[in-house]
Amino acid sequence: MRTASGGRAGVRADFPIFARDFGGRPLIYLDSAASSQKPEVVIEALAEHLRNHNANVHRGVYALAQEADAAYDGARARVAAFVGGEPETTIFTKNATEAINLVAYAWGRENLNPTGAVLITQMEHHANIVPWQQLCRERGAELRYLEVDERGELSLEQLDAELARGDVRMLAFAHVSNVLGTINPVAEMTRRARAAGALTLVDGAQAVPHMPVDVAALGADFYAWTGHKALGPTGIGVLHGRREVLEEMQPFLTGGDMIASVDFQSATWNELPYKFEAGTPPIAEAVGLGAAVEYLERLGMERVRAHERSLTAYMLERLAQVPGLRVVGPPEAERRGGLASFTIEGMHPHDIAELADRGGVCIRAGHHCAQPLMRCLGVGATARASVGVYNDAADIDALLDALLAGREVFGLSGA
Ligand SMILES: Cc1ncc(COP(=O)(O)O)c(C=O)c1O
């Protein structure tokens, strides 16, 4: 069987974009944390659905509509099984951001008041900060933060101390930080939160595409992720919820499909998961995501993680050879996902990314939608290189060549 360490001749050949030529150079893509590339099987699944099975779902009696139903529901079952979830508690959204907003609105408005607090962390993406800010402002509740230490990690002692205050209603945190790479101890954190009577939401946007995830074993009340980072299309995200909590919650968006019945002045709600899927859902996108998780399953998520961990170790080792370069986050590859954010003394991160691009290497620069974290790190921005199943050591070597050449352009000396 081919593995994710199959290199250029292996997995990479499954992704048509790598056949492109950028002015005589191949594509060196080290920006999977922003969005992954798509394998042919996903592109084909989307096209095949639209070509041969396209109709709206849940409304038609004719054969074609039933094919669309089967494709949509089949995709949900596949996506749920991929992470150990159940179809009825697996809700399709537009992206991870919408999944988190769904919880902040639908759970938060009913359950948060001025006596309660929401606890998040300093390493969150804006998608897991701003919805809680809005909710807390609206409900008069407090928003507090767990701190990130100098290793880029959280403290379980601080978590305990916060939970001991007795007012935390929701603990929301990233499984893997999109800047630091830190892998948080999810099962331990959800266990402590539950013991203190708080619900938990885990933002798995940077975890699900890169490592085995079992949402049942992790024990969170909500687990959110996004399709486009997991080899799937844009326009689809996933929220897994604990059944009892979802049953109790009011809907987020309202309208067609999410109702059981509608009268002139009132309505009743459809069963799970449809209660949370108002309007025509992302049907073809779900089919594409189903194909993406099938592809990842064929590679094997243990192998994907092993491949990306060894590439990350190699990346950290090579980056350490660049004078003036500082990587943020845990120094050990096994404690982080497949990314490294860094600064280089004397160069702005945007210049680093632009000079990398001259060497044909795609990396990202900026605040990575984590401005509060940038403040904690004492920087305005970082450059970030992130790997996926299709990368290999030659990509990291190309990044290094580009960074060293970039330093020369800036007239920076050797050591
Ligand atoms: C940790 C994390 N959470 C949430 C998101 C938001 O994902 P989306 O834009 O697909 O909603 C991202 C995307 O960068 C992310 O890295």
The ligand as an ORCA input file, in Angstrom:
! r2SCAN-3c Opt
* xyz 0 1
  C      -7.394     26.695     14.414
  C      -8.375     27.208     13.406
  N      -9.652     27.360     13.756
  C     -10.574     27.794     12.886
  C     -10.245     28.131     11.608
  C     -11.302     28.659     10.711
  O     -11.558     27.787      9.636
  P     -12.615     28.245      8.540
  O     -12.083     29.553      7.987
  O     -12.622     27.178      7.523
  O     -13.900     28.433      9.239
  C      -8.922     28.009     11.195
  C      -8.522     28.407      9.828
  O      -7.472     28.935      9.598
  C      -7.963     27.525     12.117
  O      -6.680     27.393     11.778
*
